[in-house]
Amino acid sequence: MVISRVLDEDRGTCATGGLAGRLPPEVAAGLGAISRVARALNRPGTLDELATHALAEMRSALGLTAAVLYLPDSRGRPVLRRYLQDVPEESGCSTREELVFDEEAWSLAVTGAHPLVFQETGGWVVANPFEPQARHWLALPMMAAGELLGVVIASRSVPVALDPTSLTVLTLLGDQLTAGIATARLRQQVQAAELERERMRLAAEVHDGLAQDLALAMRELALLETDPPPAAARASQERLREAISEAHRLVRARLVDMSASTPLGGLRSALEDVCERFVHRGMHVSLDAPGDAFDVEPATTAVVIRVLNEALTNVEKHARADQVDVSVQRSNGWLELRVHDDGAGFDAAHAVTGDGHLGLGLMRGRAEDAGGGIELTSTPGEGTCVSLRLPSG
């Protein structure tokens, strides 16, 4: 086992362009690995997506048999748990789900932030994580601000070179992976904070709206208990009915909002989750969206899925549709969501105010708050189309 501590004077520099073709093969391969992993990490996506791409590029560029990302145990124990792996099926290789360290090895090796290179099947640091056991394997700890973010452990069929250039490449790869994972984690934390703020806003709306409606209902009940004249009683009953109806509408609309959680896997993942929920309930829904995750703000994702959820709910309850087509695209700084069904349709001119069933007012309010708008088109017997446009940066 070698713990690499590459000194600055051992690090070489090179120019780009024509010189790259004249570099030694191992140096060119190392630079290629760094470049490919950097591109994999410099793209929108979740931690899962970024790490998956980075492991695949690293394995391919360095000729690795397998590459595995382990994350530290959430309870603070000297344990690593397998999170993602890039292990081709034809390799016949499997990896341990959990790696347990003793305290001394954990402190010296894993949290030391230096690449570890093994040229034997076993070692005093940790048990060999591969089955069958790899003779040539390495570990890249990823530390940021004194915190262990994870460890990439990989195997090779041939020895890992221990020259300064190779060790420098490993060190730089570890630094890149550290930065990429730290950025992805921060993005997740920001998304979680934004979504929590959105839920708090919805909770405040429910509280304020219900407080007014229920206070009115209580006043009308108190009035009715005094046995007022028939005309006053009828007027009070009508006000009571309206207050209860409005409270019911508000609760139903807001509970739909709060129950539609937003995944942290980007906009496409969020759209897939909403559509899949309605498919499980018997609706025929197709989704047309780019394969790569859109890099949009969490607040934008929240608006899109709230509108999609409301639109599909309307289709489910009122449209009697055989097919619903959901599409999303982005161009010229705008994001557009379209939800088109082949159902019964209706006279859109009489629905612009938004009643308790269509929820058009709710959808429009959300779109306008985000700087966008909603367009509704429908014809009796020919279906309905809801189009949402939002600025996407």
Buried (B, 14 or more C-beta within 10 A) or exposed (E): BBBBEBEEEEEEEEEEEEEEEEBEEEBBBBBBBBEBBBEBBEBBBBBBBBBBBBBBBBBBBBEBBBBBBBBBBEEEEBBBBBBBBBBEEEEEBEBBEEBBBEEEBBEBBBBBBBBBBBBEBEBEBBEBBBEEBBBBBBBBBBBBEEEBBBBBBBBBEEEBBEEBBBBBBBBBBBBBBBBBBBBBBEBBEEBEEBBEEBBEEBEEBBEEBBEBBEEBBEBBEEBBEEEEEEEEBEBBEEBBEBBBEBBEBBBEBBEBBEEBEBBBBBBBBBBBBBBEBBBEEEBEBEBEBEEEBBBBBBBBBBBBBBBBBBBBBBBBEBBEBEBBBBBBEBEEEEBBBBBBBBBBBBEBEEBEEBEBEBBBBBBBEBBEEBEBEBBBEBEEEEBBBBBBBBEBE
